[in-house]
Each structure stands twice: as structure tokens, then as C-alpha cells.
Amino acid sequence: MDNPQEAQAPGPNLLDLDLTDCEALVAALGFKTFHGRNLFKWIHKHGVIDYDAMTDVPKRLRAALADHALLRLPRIIHSRPSADGTLKWVMELDDGQRIETVYIPEEGRSTLCVSSQVGCALDCAFCATARQGFNRNLRVGEIVGQVWHATRQLGVAPSNVVMMGMGEPLANFEAVVKAMAVMQDDLAYNLSKFRVTLSTSGIVPNIYRLREVSDVALAVSLHAPNNALRDQLVPINRKYPLEELLPACRAYLAGDQRRKITWEYVMLDGINDSLQHAKQLIRLLEGTPSKLNLIPFNPFPDSGFKTTPPAQLEAFRQRLMGSGLLVFTRKTRGDEIAAACGQLVGRVEDRTRRGERPVTVGLPTLPPPGGEPPRCHAR
Ligand code: SAH
């Protein structure tokens, strides 16, 4: 059994429920569904998890909930502030696994970086989470619980949520979709579709599925402009190569002129940062409404990579912008508390035994930068 909670639970954890589920539960207990709305609102909008404080919920229903449901959240174990205002919370789950959540305040907005899995199974070459291995998917309540805690701790809901913490959100599809719906619900955190972003390394079938059930913004971890290099850096590319990924992304936008794919591109010195790579990137993204985020590589012990020097990064950026692409360089935030992209590790009891495999420093064999980019963009 994945979660010990399931063994002892007298009923569902209310944190795992969306509005419809809450209404259904209340109806099943013999009460009017609008009490389900109130219950949902108490938990998420008001941050109340003590039944006694839910004054407009009938006493008999409160008693029934106490008997037939749970109200469980992850526990905050540490809270680490960084000099630049970034805050990292380490949260412990019922089975002792730990995840990390990062809050990044900026001028006029604040972003919460939320985890979707304990560890990650995808093994991207430059990511610290990948080195931890993988334990399990997070449940809805463990994902929403991160937003719940941040909102309580800060006194206000973050203005943006990005599913960019530990894990691959599209590998935990149902729970992530439901959790994002709770984030968007106006009785809960009321975030618009522009303010919830799912980031994926490119699980193509689930990009198509996502389009059917959600309208959140989509970010894709690209990191390489051709299959040969991306196969090495982001191994899921061997299964879903660029010529499948790009059409899926365009389909996700489905002709909505206002929307773009945000491409994340980690800048690795001497690996993916030449002007030749920039040229390939321009060709690759032609015809796809795009915004490109260049992310300076955040180091971690034994990563085997270095970040691109600032002058080279700027030359790369200029080359891309010269073609009309929208390009931003992401500021590194929270790196001294290991809260930056790719530095989140939590405490993961690895089930993949990745930790026992030898660490390859850098890339074993680098494809030449001159490789042909796949011809997959719409003209
Ligand atoms: N699995 C999802 C969600 C993780 S998002 C995905 O791949 O999109 C975290 C982002 O940070 C991804 O773009 C990831 O590739 C990037 N990243 C990972 N390690 C990094 C590092 N050491 N430095 C900078 N960015 C990194």
C-alpha cells in the first residue's frame, strides 16, 4: 500500500477532495449539498481545519465528518528563508517522506513552486531531484496542502503557482489535475488559468489529455534543440522525441492567440549553449507561439555541469531575440538555501535504487552541436 493513511482511514481525507467530491460526501452523509460548498470554503478559503470553528456547518454534520472523514495536511518540518526573500518549506508526509515547496516573492507578484511527486523517476542529467530517485506520487491533499500551508504562513494566497517543484506532474496526472482545479476554484484559492502553470519534461500523450480537462498554462523543459542532445539531457525524449513534442504543444494552445508555450532551457556551459544551438532552437520553435526562459544552471554536488558564463549567455540570448523570439533570463533565486530550480531534494526513500548506480559526471558522449534539428514545426 502506497500510503499508510489508507490503511487506517475512517474515510476520505477532505484535503483530497475537490468541490464536487465535497458536495457528494456531504450528500452521502445525508445533508444538503450546499453544506459541502461551505465545508470546502472553510478549508481552503478560510484555512480552517477545526470542525468546531466551521460555524455555519450543522453540528450533526460536523460530528458525522469527525466519524467518517479525515482532515490531514503535510507537516511543515523546516522553514528556511533566503536573503533574497525566497522561502523554502520542507514538509513531511504521513509515511515520513519529505518534499520541498518554494515561495518566491517578486515585484507585484509571488510564485509558489509546488512538488507533485516524492522524488522523480525521469533522470534528467542536470537535476538534483533526479539523483534522489523516486518513491511515489503525491496525493491531491499533499499537493493542495502545500498551497494551503503557504497561504496560512504568508497570510495571503500566492498570486501564481508553478508545478515546478520535485517530480514530473504529468506522471501523476489525475492528482495534479484535481489539485490544480482546487487552486483555480473561486471558493478556494481563485487562481486564474494564466496563474497556474504546469511544467513537464514532455510526456506527450498526457499533454493531449491535459488539454481535455484543464486550461492551465503549459511550460515545457526543452533544454536542447535537437534529439541527439535532448536524448542525453532529458531521457524521456527517447520515448517522446521533439517531432512528437512540438505538435502536442501546439495542439495544447489550440489556436488561442493569447497563449504561448513557455520553454525552459537550462544553460549548461559547453553543452547546449553555442550560437549553433541557438540557431537550431530558432528553427525548432518556428511556428509555435513561444516564450523562452533561459535558466542559469544551478549547481549541486557532483553534478558534472557548469553554468554558461554571463557573456556567452547574453550572446545566446541576443541571437535568439534577433530572430524575434521572446526570451527571458530567469534570475536565480534562493540558491543559498538550495531552493533554486533543480535543487529540491526533500527526503526520498528511493524505490528505483538509482542511488546505487554510479553517477555519470557530465555527459558520456556528446553529440556534435551541428546535428540536424528535427523538421517538425508547422509552417
Ligand atoms: N519535471 C518537470 C517539473 C520540474 S520543473 C519538468 O521537467 O518540467 C523544474 C525546472 O528546473 C525544469 O525545467 C528543470 O529541467 C529545471 N532544472 C532542473 N535542474 C536544474 C538545475 N540544476 N539548474 C537549473 N534548472 C534546473
Residues whose N, C-alpha, C, O or C-beta is under 5 A from the ligand:
A	BS01	SAH	F126 C127 A128 M163 M164 G165 G167 E168 P169 S199 T200 S201 S221 E264 V266 I295 P296 F297 N298 C341 G342
